[in-house]
Amino acid sequence: MPNNPIASGPSSRVPRFTHLAAAVVAAFLLAACGQQAPHGPPQSVPEVGVQTIAPHPVVSSTELSGRLSAIRVAEVRPQVEGIVRKRLFTEGSQVAAGAVLYQIDPSSYQATYDQAVGTLAKAEATTSAAQTKATRYAELSKIEGVSKQDYDDAVAALEEAKADVVADRAALKTAAINLGYTKVVAPIAGRIGKSSVTEGALVTAEQTTALATVQATTEMYLDVTRSSADWLRLQKEFASGQLQQAGSDGAVVHLVMEDGSTYTQPGKLLFSDITVDATTGSVTLRCVFPNPDGVLLPGMFVRARLEEGVNQQAITVPQLAVSRASDGSASVLTVGADNKVKQTPVTADTASGADWLVTRGLKAGDRVIVAGSQKARAGGVVKPVESPAISGAPATADTTSAAHS
């Protein structure tokens, strides 16, 4: 059967062309839409606060605990035996040096003194008579008015009488001293404690119990200890120039009271012992503090903040900027010249107010992230904004504050 000419004519190819063109246009539009389809808003670079490292002077200090003691302590003890007749002071009061504290019954000592006075007077009279006799015999011996033996006996008697005078004067002096000892006086000026005896008590010169104790508290001692290793480290830092003396008068010491307050009067370091304790491996340091108002009391437990020296080129960073691993190692996030973040290991074991004192890992000009570190990651790009240093933080490094403590 012949084909239909109408079906095979040009008009039958028009729909095919139309469909093909539509398919090509649709594919082009889909490709264009795929290239221009947005994937969401572009990500912004995170902004972080940084501080540029600038070395500055920091006072190196350490806190050491100890108990205060009076600068002078005197235990009042009797020098003679007797009955206490009076107590002449108020317990807890201030007494002057030489003030009479107790009166011991002086009756027997007064009698001994009077007897010694009479014995001395008798010896002096005997000496005078012997002197006259010896002088007379000296003249008579020249004309042989007396024998040589009588003259020698007269001279010997004179010398014996003079010796008796010397002995009797010593006995009188001893009697006077013992009589004076019946007045028990304060050996030093200071505050006196409680009395261990009352009127009517019998006291002896050999007793072990003190009648009272006087302590001079206008200045107070504080003895503290530190390890010999720390002491050696300080000597090396001073020798290398890393530390310099904080003052011309030596190390300054501030006192922290039991309630946490700071004592208003600064003290100073007197000396350090020249011997290391073989048991503890420590060196004793003695400090002295003025105590004009009597605020400090003997036996009070305090902490001494010792200013050891000044590090003129110290590097500090805020404590919040330092992160620590489980092993205690420290690191900070720094921003390089290309604004990329880098995790930098540091050595920061000493506190300086609200900062850490960094002894290794950072140098002048480094930029440390101090704010917004949660938005930064190592290798990423950030927008650094200079953050002002925290004002008011004391530039004092406390060497007792370690990272692991």
C-alpha positions in Angstrom: 0.0 0.0 0.0 1.4 3.4 -1.0 2.4 5.9 1.6 0.3 8.9 2.4 1.8 11.9 0.8 0.3 14.2 3.3 1.8 12.4 6.2 5.3 12.5 4.7 5.2 16.2 3.6 7.1 19.1 5.1 4.3 20.0 7.5 5.0 16.8 9.4 8.6 17.9 10.4 7.5 21.3 12.0 6.4 19.8 15.3 9.6 17.8 15.7 11.7 20.9 15.2 9.7 22.9 17.7 10.1 20.3 20.4 13.8 20.0 19.8 14.3 23.8 20.0 12.2 23.9 23.2 14.4 21.2 24.7 17.6 23.1 23.9 16.3 26.3 25.4 15.2 24.6 28.5 18.6 22.9 28.9 20.3 26.3 28.5 18.0 28.0 31.0 18.6 25.2 33.5 22.4 25.5 33.1 22.2 29.3 33.5 20.1 28.9 36.6 22.6 26.3 38.0 25.4 28.8 37.6 23.6 31.7 39.2 21.8 29.9 42.0 23.1 31.3 45.4 24.4 28.9 48.1 23.6 31.3 51.0 25.1 34.5 52.3 29.0 34.8 52.1 30.8 34.0 55.4 32.3 37.0 57.2 35.8 37.0 58.7 35.5 36.8 62.6 36.6 39.8 64.6 38.9 39.2 67.6 40.5 41.5 70.2 44.3 41.4 70.3 47.0 43.0 72.4 50.4 43.8 71.0 53.2 42.5 73.2 55.3 45.4 74.7 57.9 44.6 77.4 57.5 46.6 80.6 58.9 46.7 84.2 57.4 44.1 86.6 58.4 43.8 90.3 59.1 40.1 91.1 57.7 39.2 94.5 56.9 36.1 96.6 54.7 35.4 99.6 56.1 33.5 102.5 54.2 32.6 105.7 55.5 33.0 109.3 54.8 34.2 112.8 55.7 37.6 114.2 58.0 37.9 117.2 59.0 40.9 119.3 62.3 42.5 118.5 63.4 42.1 122.1 62.1 39.7 124.8 63.2 39.7 128.4 62.0 37.2 131.1 61.8 38.8 134.5 63.4 36.6 137.1 64.4 37.2 140.8 68.1 37.5 141.7 67.6 36.8 145.4 65.3 34.7 147.5 62.5 36.1 149.5 58.8 36.8 149.9 57.1 39.0 147.3 55.5 41.9 149.2 54.1 44.0 146.3 53.4 43.7 142.6 53.9 47.2 141.2 52.6 47.0 137.6 49.4 46.3 135.6 49.4 43.2 133.5 49.4 44.0 129.8 50.6 47.6 130.3 53.6 49.4 128.9 56.5 49.6 131.3 59.7 51.6 131.1 63.2 50.2 131.4 64.3 50.2 135.1 60.7 50.4 136.4 60.2 48.5 139.6 57.9 45.5 139.0 58.1 43.5 142.2 59.2 44.3 145.8 60.8 41.4 147.6 61.0 41.6 151.4 64.3 43.5 152.0 64.6 43.0 155.8 67.3 40.4 155.9 69.3 42.0 153.1 69.1 45.4 154.8 70.5 43.8 157.9 73.4 42.2 156.0 74.1 45.5 154.3 74.2 47.4 157.7 76.5 44.7 159.1 78.8 45.1 156.1 78.9 48.9 156.7 80.0 48.3 160.3 82.6 45.8 159.4 84.1 48.1 156.8 84.2 51.0 159.3 86.0 48.8 161.8 88.5 47.7 159.2 89.2 51.3 158.1 89.7 52.3 161.8 92.2 49.4 162.3 94.0 50.5 159.1 94.3 54.0 160.4 95.8 52.8 163.7 98.2 50.5 161.9 99.2 53.3 159.6 100.1 55.5 162.5 102.0 52.8 164.2 104.0 51.9 161.1 104.9 55.5 160.5 106.1 55.9 164.1 108.1 52.7 164.0 109.7 53.9 160.7 111.1 57.0 162.4 112.3 55.0 165.5 114.0 52.3 163.4 116.2 55.0 162.0 117.7 55.7 165.5 117.4 52.1 166.6 114.6 53.1 169.0 112.7 49.8 168.0 114.0 46.6 166.8 113.9 45.7 163.2 111.4 42.9 163.9 109.0 45.3 165.6 109.1 47.6 162.6 108.5 44.7 160.2 105.5 43.5 162.3 104.0 47.0 162.2 104.3 47.2 158.4 102.8 43.7 158.0 99.9 44.7 160.3 99.3 47.8 158.2 99.1 45.7 155.0 96.8 43.2 156.6 94.5 46.0 157.7 94.4 47.4 154.2 93.5 44.0 152.8 90.7 43.7 155.3 89.4 47.0 154.1 89.4 45.8 150.5 87.5 42.6 151.4 85.0 44.5 153.6 84.3 47.0 150.8 83.6 44.1 148.5 81.3 42.5 151.1 79.5 45.8 151.4 79.1 46.1 147.7 77.7 42.6 147.5 75.2 43.4 150.3 74.2 46.6 148.5 73.7 44.6 145.3 71.5 42.0 147.0 69.5 44.7 148.7 69.0 46.3 145.3 67.8 43.0 143.9 64.9 43.0 146.3 63.4 45.6 143.8 62.8 43.5 140.7 63.0 45.9 137.7 62.1 45.8 134.0 65.3 45.0 132.0 63.8 46.6 128.9 61.0 48.9 127.9 58.0 47.2 126.4 54.7 45.6 127.1 54.5 43.3 130.0 52.4 40.1 130.1 50.7 38.3 133.0 52.4 37.8 136.3 53.1 34.2 137.4 53.2 35.1 141.1 51.2 37.2 143.5 51.9 38.9 146.8 53.1 36.5 149.5 54.8 34.1 147.0 58.2 32.8 147.8 60.7 33.3 145.0 64.3 32.1 144.6 67.2 33.1 142.5 67.4 29.6 140.9 63.8 29.2 139.9 63.0 28.2 136.3 59.6 30.1 136.1 59.8 33.7 135.1 57.9 36.2 137.1 56.7 38.0 134.0 57.8 38.6 130.4 58.5 42.0 128.8 58.4 42.3 125.0 59.5 45.4 123.0 56.9 45.6 120.3 57.7 49.0 118.7 59.3 46.9 115.9 58.5 43.3 115.1 60.6 40.5 113.6 59.3 38.0 111.0 61.4 35.0 110.2 60.4 33.1 107.0 62.0 30.4 105.0 62.4 29.7 101.3 64.0 26.9 99.4 67.7 27.1 98.6 66.8 26.4 94.9 64.7 29.6 94.8 67.5 31.5 96.4 70.0 30.2 93.9 67.6 31.1 91.0 67.4 34.7 92.3 71.1 35.0 92.5 71.5 33.9 88.9 68.8 36.4 87.8 70.5 39.2 89.6 73.9 38.2 88.1 72.5 38.1 84.6 70.8 41.4 84.9 67.3 40.0 84.4 66.4 41.2 87.9 67.5 44.5 89.5 67.2 45.6 93.1 63.7 47.0 93.8 65.2 49.7 96.1 68.4 51.2 97.3 67.8 50.0 100.8 67.3 46.4 99.8 64.2 44.3 99.4 60.9 45.8 100.5 58.5 43.6 102.3 54.7 44.1 102.7 52.7 42.3 105.3 49.4 40.5 104.6 47.4 40.1 107.8 45.3 37.1 108.8 42.1 38.7 107.5 43.7 39.3 104.0 44.3 43.0 104.5 47.7 44.6 103.9 49.5 46.2 106.8 50.0 49.9 106.2 53.7 50.1 107.3 56.1 48.4 104.8 59.1 46.5 106.3 62.4 45.5 104.9 64.6 42.4 104.7 67.3 42.5 107.3 69.4 39.5 106.3 69.3 36.0 105.0 70.9 33.2 107.0 74.3 31.9 105.7 73.4 28.3 106.4 71.0 26.0 104.6 68.9 23.8 106.9 70.0 20.3 106.3 66.6 18.8 107.0 64.3 21.1 105.0 66.8 22.5 102.4 65.7 26.0 103.1 67.2 29.4 104.0 65.9 31.6 106.8 65.1 35.2 106.0 64.5 37.8 108.7 62.3 40.9 108.1 61.6 43.8 110.4 58.4 45.9 110.5 57.6 49.1 112.4 54.8 48.8 114.9 54.1 52.2 116.4 50.4 51.6 117.0 50.8 48.1 118.5 48.7 46.5 115.8 51.2 43.7 115.3 51.3 41.1 118.2 53.9 38.5 118.9 52.9 35.1 117.6 50.5 36.5 115.0 50.4 34.4 111.8 51.0 36.6 108.7 52.3 36.4 105.1 55.2 38.5 103.9 55.1 39.7 100.3 58.8 40.1 99.5 59.8 42.3 96.6 62.8 40.5 95.2 63.7 42.7 92.2 62.5 44.4 89.1 62.4 42.7 85.6 62.7 45.7 83.3 61.7 43.7 80.1 58.9 41.5 81.4 56.2 40.2 79.0 52.7 39.7 80.4 49.4 38.5 78.9 46.0 38.3 80.5 45.3 35.1 82.3 42.2 34.5 80.2 44.3 34.5 77.1 46.3 31.5 78.2 44.9 28.0 77.8 46.4 24.9 79.4 46.5 21.3 78.3 45.9 18.4 80.6 49.6 18.1 81.2 49.8 21.7 82.3 51.5 23.1 79.2 50.4 26.6 78.3 49.7 28.2 74.9 48.2 31.3 73.5 46.6 32.2 70.1 48.6 34.7 68.1 47.8 36.6 64.9 50.5 36.8 62.3 51.1 39.5 59.7 48.7 37.7 57.3 46.0 37.8 60.0 46.2 34.0 60.3 45.8 32.4 63.7 48.6 30.4 65.2 48.7 28.4 68.5 51.9 29.4 70.2 53.3 27.4 73.2 54.5 29.6 76.1 56.0 29.3 79.5 53.7 31.1 82.0 54.1 29.9 85.5 54.1 33.2 87.5 51.1 35.4 88.2 51.4 39.2 87.8 48.1 40.6 89.1 45.5 39.6 86.5 48.2 38.5 84.0 50.6 35.7 83.5 54.3 36.5 83.3 55.5 34.8 80.1 59.2 33.9 80.2 59.3 31.9 76.9 57.4 31.8 73.6 56.5 35.5 73.0 58.5 38.5 71.9 57.8 42.2 71.5 55.4 43.0 68.7 53.5 39.7 68.8 49.7 40.0 68.7 47.9 37.8 71.2 44.2 37.2 71.0 42.7 38.3 74.3 39.0 38.5 73.3 36.9 36.4 71.0 39.2 33.4 71.0 36.2 31.1 70.7 35.7 32.4 67.2 39.2 31.8 66.2 40.9 28.6 65.2 44.5 27.8 64.3 45.1 28.3 60.6 42.0 30.5 60.1 41.9 34.1 59.1 40.6 36.7 61.6 40.1 40.5 61.7 42.3 41.7 64.6 41.2 44.7 66.6 43.6 46.2 69.1 42.2 45.7 72.7 43.4 48.2 75.4 45.4 46.7 78.3 43.4 46.2 81.5 44.2 49.2 83.7 44.7 49.0 87.4 46.4 45.5 87.4 49.4 45.6 89.7 52.7 45.2 87.9 53.9 42.7 90.5 54.9 39.1 89.8 54.1 36.7 92.5 56.6 33.8 92.2 54.5 31.6 94.5 51.6 31.5 92.0 52.4 28.6 89.6 50.2 27.3 86.8 49.8 24.0 88.5 49.0 25.2 91.9 
